Amino acid sequence: MIGIRREILQASEGSKASNLTSLEAHCRNQIFLKGDLPDLKLDLFHISSFRRNYLATLSRYRALPESFSQNPINRLLFAQAHTRAGNLQEAKLVLSRVDPDSSDVANNKLGMSAEIACIEKDADALEEFTDRLFPKEQISREYFRYRSLLNELKKGQVASELFLKTALTKDLSPKIEATVASLLAMHCDRNRDFSQAFAFASQSGRALLKMHTAVDQVALADRVIEASLHSEVHDHGGDTRPVFVVGMPRSGTTLLESMLMAHPQADGVGESPDPVAMIELACHRLRCSLSELHLKNDAPLLVDFATEQLSRLHAAGAEGDRIVNKSLWLDRYVGILASMFPGSRFIWIHRDPRDNLLSCFLHYIGAAQAATVPELIKARLAHEKLMRHWQSRYPGRVLEVGYETFISNFDQEVKRILEFLDLPYHEACLHFYQSDRLAMTPSRDQVRQPINSNAVARWKNYEPFWEEVLEAFPAGRVSIPS
């Protein structure tokens, strides 16, 4: 996005979220010293946008003075936040009111319109916007994503695969290579060419690791667990609306969230990273690591941040007796979230690791811990250690749900989950797939279908290539290392 203050733009282009966290802390300090100045409000709005923190972006846009809110760039960022939140009709309405005052703004508007058409799989709209956005071939992630989908919608999978294979012969950056190879892996998987699917997924992971430094997930889990043992448990009182759905990527979190969102007394904010952003900001302000934050979980700052988070839910239009958040990688934050929101509940959904890790491996997750098979194994072990720990530490607040049981005994599991959340049983939860709500995850197509077992035991198709995972998780069981 163009026209944004240089420091914020430079921070957004870095690989570390800590750059933007530091800038947000600086802006907040300036507000404390100088007052709630319009320029500082604008900076915070831009920071939350670049962090992809759509809950904060929507809230902060509405707090901007009209002179800023009517600016074409800021309107585009507002539309982008609506898109990330799955509010596509609102995003289209905002875009229709953007009057480009430069070619850059016009291109950004076109790009956002193409992204919405891509999400909706509207072939004609996608073709129109893509032709205008890319009148000739361009080496960019968006170009290959849009053109490959267009080929698939207009000409079929064979044409799309040929296009993507040709793209891989070009000189691509690691991020673009990872994206293209991942798209090819999914094409080959659908065609049941499992050997090629595994090869392309491996190529995608190797490219991804060129961009990210892998972190020892098990060691990180151990540090968090050790620190939390010395912190006070807060498990009563406060706002009871927050519900956090916790699980590995591709473990059934979207399905579970969709079921809950069908309930008339529930609402949600998708994968909003707002709570995680607040925790990272707290670490920065208190000058401590995530694990050390557990020793400060009674700090007034966390209470203030929790209050701010709850006010954003209202500002974003999230209402209901329960408000669901299913942000990725929440497992490491459960202890802090439990203290920030002592009335909250957590639903832990897990899936046979042989299927779960395969789905992560084939899809573009975009994180180092999901790039290669060894890293995925470590991530799954760390996830199990953390969630078993939180389960024992907050026994009345963490409900365990097995994906396979959830889909095979759906009616009874729905009743059990609603009872845990003190929500009355409602038939709409059984027909979640009829909802108009759009899930902004790779699972969006699956949750538009009735409950089924199509994703169970898919790992058997990859058995010749999946020895490492099968050895790590015999019979699909996770044994926690000491």
N, C-alpha and C positions, 0 to 999 in steps of 0.2 A: 504494500500500500504506500502511496506517495504522500509527501507533504507532512510527515510526522516528524516531531522533534528529533534531531540527529542522535542524541544519546539513547533514546528509547528504541529507535530503529536499529542502531548498532547492537544494542543489547538483545533485541529480538532475533538478530541474525546469528548470534552466538549459540553454542550448543548447550549452554547451561542456563536453567531457569533462575539460578541464583543472581544472574545479572539483572533481570527484571525485578526480582525480589528486593535487591539492594536499592534499585531506583524507587520502588514503591515505598520502602521504608523512609527514604529521603523525602519524598513528597509528603508523606504523613507527618514527618517531623516539621516540615515547612508550614503545613497547615496548623500544627500545634503552636508554632511560633508567630505566624503571620495572619492566621485566620483562614477561613474557607474561601480562598481567592479563586476566581473563575479559571485562571490559567492552570492552577494546581488540580482543579477538578478535571480539566481537560487532559492533563498528563496521566492522571489515574485511570481515566477512561481508555486512553491509548494503551497503557500498560496492560490492563485487563484484557483488551482485545488481542494484543500480541501473545498473551499467555493462553489464548483460546479459552479464557475463563468467561464463558458467555453469560453466566448468571450475574457476575459483577458488571460485565459490559452493559447488559440491558438495564440494570439498576442505575449505573453511573451515567448512562446516556440521558436518562430522564431527569437527572439532576443538573444537566448542563444548561447554562443560559441560552436563550434562543439564538443569539448571535453565533454560538458554537454548534448547537444542535441542527441548525439549518445548513451548515457547511456541507457541501457534497461529499467530501471525504468522510466526515463523521457519520453522515447518513449511510454511506456504504458500509462502514464498520458496524453500524447498528443492524443493518440488513444481514451482514455476515454473522453476527451473534444470533440472530433469529434462525438463520439457516443451521448453524451448529446445534441449536436447541431443538431443531426439528419443526420449527414454526414456519413452514415454507410459504403459506399464504400471507402471513405477516411480512415475511422477507420480500415477497413479490410486490406487496403494496408499498413498502418503503422504497424499493428499487424504482417503482413507477414514478415516484416523486423526486427522484434524483435527476437534476438537470445538469449534465456534465459541462464544466467550464474549461476543460482542457482535454487533450487526446488521452492523457494518462488516466483521468477519471473515467472517460468513456470506455477505455479498455478494461479497467477494473470492474465497471458495471457489466460489461459483456462477459467477463470471466465469471462473475458471480451468477449471472443468468445461466451460463453454460453449466455451472456446478449444480444448480437447482434442477435443470433439465436432465443432467446425468443421474441425480438421485431419483428423480421421477421416471427415468427411462423413457422420456418423451423424445422419440427419435427425430421427429420433424423440428422441434424446437432446438434440440441439441445440434442438429446439422446446421441450422441457421446461425446459431451463436458461435459454433466452432469455426465455420467458414469465415465469419467476420472477424473472429479473434485470431485465427491462424490462416491467413490467406495463402500461406505457403508453409512447407514443413518447418517445424521448430523443434529443437532438442530441449524439451521440457517435460516434466512429469505430467502436467495437465494435458499437454498435446497428445501424449501417448495414451493416457487414460480415456480421454474423450473419443479419439479416433478409433481406438480398439472397440469401445462400446458401440460406437456408430456402425462399425463394420459388422459387429455381431447382430445388432438390431436390424440392419438393412440387408446384409448379405449372408449372414450366418457365421457359425463358429469357425469354419475353415478359413474364411477370409480374415477374421479377427486374429487367429493364431498366426497366419502367414505374416500379417502386419507386425505383430509383436516379435516374431522370430527375426524379421528383417531389422527391427529396431535394435535388437541385441547385438547386431553386427556393427553398430555405430559406436563412436567414442562417447560413452555415457558417464555421467557422474555416478558415484556409488548409490545415491538416493534414487536416481532415475533407474539405474540398473536393477536395484532391489525391487522397485515397483513393477517394472516390466516383467522381470523373471517371476515375481509372485503372481501376476495376472496370468502368465503362461502356466504356472503350476495349477491354478484353479481350472483353467481350460482343459488341461490334460486329465485332471482328476474327474471332471464331468464326462470326459470321453473314455474314462476307465483305462487310460494309458498311465498306469501308476508308476512305472519306472521313470518315465519322462517327468511326471509330476514331482516325484521325489528329487530328481536331478535339478529341475528349475527352482524348487523351493530351497535346495541347498545353495544354489548360486545366489539367490536372493539374500539368504542369511549371511553368506560370506561378504557380500557387498555392504550389508547393513553394519557389520562389525567394523568396517573401515571408517564409519561415521561415529561410532559410539565406543566407549571404553566399558568393557564388561565389569560388573561388580559382583563379588562373591555374595550371592543372595543368602546362602545359609549362614555365613558369618554375620551378615547384617541382621538377620533374624535373631541370632544368638545375642547380639548386643542389645537389641530392642527388648528381648525377653528378660535378660539379666537386669537391665535398668528398671523395667516395669515392676519387678519383684520388690523394689524398694520404694515404690510410690503408693500413695493412699488410693483406695478404691472408692470412687464416687458412682453409686449405682441407684440413686433414687432422687426424686424431686426434679423440678425444671420442666421445660417444654417436652411433651411426649410425642410431638409430631414427627421428628426426624427418624427415618428408617434407612439404614445403610445395607444394601445388598452387596455382599462381599464374595468374590470368587476370582479364580484365574480367568484371563480372557478366554472366550469360547467355551465356558463351562456351564452355560444355561442362565446367566444373569439377565440377559435380555428377555428370555422367555418368562422368567419369574417376575421381572419388573412389569412386563406386559400384562400378565395375569392380575397383578395388584392394581395396575393403572385402570383396569376395567371396572374396578369397584367404585361405586359412586361417592364413597367417602374418602377416597385416596387420590393423591396427585403425585407428581414427580418432576424431577429436573434432569432426567437422563444421566449422562456421564459428566455432570458438571464438576470440574476440578476445583471449585471454590473452596471446599473445606481443606483440601490439600494445600492450596495456595495460602490459606490463612495459617496453617500449621508451619509451612516453610517461612512465612513472614514472622511468626512467633519465634522460630529458631534463630532467625537473623536478629530480631530485636533483643532477645535474651542471650545472644551470643553462645549458642550451644548447638550440639548435634541433635538429630532426631531422637536417638536413644537417651541422651541427657535431658531432653525435654520432659521425659516421664518423671524425672525428679523434681520438676517445677510445675506439675500439672494442676496445682492449686493457685497458680499465679493469677492475679487480677486481670492480666493481659488476655489470658485465654477466655475468661468470662466475658470480657469486652468483645473479643473476636466472635464468640458464639452468638452474642446478642446481635452483632453486625450481620452475621450469616443469616440468622433468622429473619432479620428485617429485609434482607435481599429476597428471600423466598416470597414474601408478601409483594415486594416491588415487582418481581418477575411474574406475578399472577399465580403462583403456586399456592393453592388453598386445599383444605381437607383435614381430616382427623389424622391422617398419616401422609407424610411427604417423603417420597423415595428418591434416594441418590445411589447410583451404581457406578461411581467413578472407578477407573481401573486402578489396580494395585493398592486397594484400600487395606489389605491385610496388615501392613506394617503400621498403619495409623489407628487401628481400632482402639488401643489403650488411650490415646490422646482424645479421640472423638468421644469415647465413653465418658471422659472427664469433662470435656467441653459441653457435652449434651447429656447430662446425667439421667434424663428421662428417655433417651433414645433406645432403639432396639436394632439388633443386627441379625441378618439372615445369611447364613453361610451356605452357599450351594457349591457342591463339588461333583466332579464327573470322573469316571474311569480314566486314570491318567494316560492310558494308551490311546484313547480317543481324544482326550482333551489336548494333549501335547501335539498330536497329529494335526488337529484343526489349527492350533496356533502356528505350527510349522508351515502349513500350506498357505495361510493368510498373511497379509502384510500387517503386522502388529506395530512395527516401528520402534521397538525397544530392544536393547541389547540382550535382555534376559529371555527374549523370545526368538532370537536369531538362529541359533544352532541347537542341535539336539542336546549336547552336554549342558548348555546354559538353560535350556528348558527343563531338564531333569533337576538341576539345582534349584530353579525357581519353584518347581512343584514341591520339592522337599521342604524348602523354606516356607512356602505357603502352608503346608500341613503343620509344620512346627508352630508357626505363629497362631494359626486358628485353633489348634488343640490347646495352646496356652490361654488364649482369650476365652475359650470355652470354659476352662476350669476357673479362670479368674472372674468371669462374669456369667455364672451358670444360668441365671434367670433372664439374661438379656441376649444370648446368642443361640439362635435356633439353627440346627444342622439339617440340611436338605440334600439328599442324594439325587442327582439328576435322573438316574435310571429309575429310581423309585417314584420320583416326581411324575414322570411321563407314563409309567405303567400303572400307577394307582392315583391318577390325577385327581379325581373327585375327593378322595380322603385326604390327600396332601394339601389341596386347596383349603379344606376345612381346618386342617391342623395349623396352617400358616395364618389364616385369618383369625383363628382363636388366639394364637400367640400375639397378634397385633391388636387384640380386643376389638376386632371388626366383625360385624354380623355377616353371616353367610349370605352370598348374593350370586344368583345364577349367572350374571354377566361375566363373572370371573372364568366360568367354564367356556365362554364364547369370546375370549379375549381377541381372537383373530378377526372378529368382525368390527373392531374399533377402527376409527378413522385416524387414530394417533399414529405418527410415523416414528419408528425407532431409528436413531441415527447411528447404527452399528452395522457391521457386515452381516448380522443375523436378521436384517430387516425383512428379507423375503421369507425366511423360515417362520417368523412369528405372524405372518399373514395367513398361515395355514392351520388347520385343526391340529391338535396334539398328535404326534406320531413318533415312531421309534426308528425313523430312517437314519438317524445319526449314531445309533448304538452299534458298537462292534465294527465300525468302519475300519479300524486299525488292521483287521484281518486282510484287507486288500494290500496292505503295505508290509505284511509280515516278513518278507525276505529282506527288506531294507530297515526294519524297525528293531533289530536285535538289541541295540543299546537300551532302548526304552523297555523292551520286554524283560531284559535282565535286571533293570533297575526296579521294575514294578511287577514282580511275578504275580500272575493271576489278577492283575489290576489293583493290587493292594499297595498302599504307601506305608513303608516302615520308616519311622522317624529315626534318623541317626542320633546316637548319643552325643 
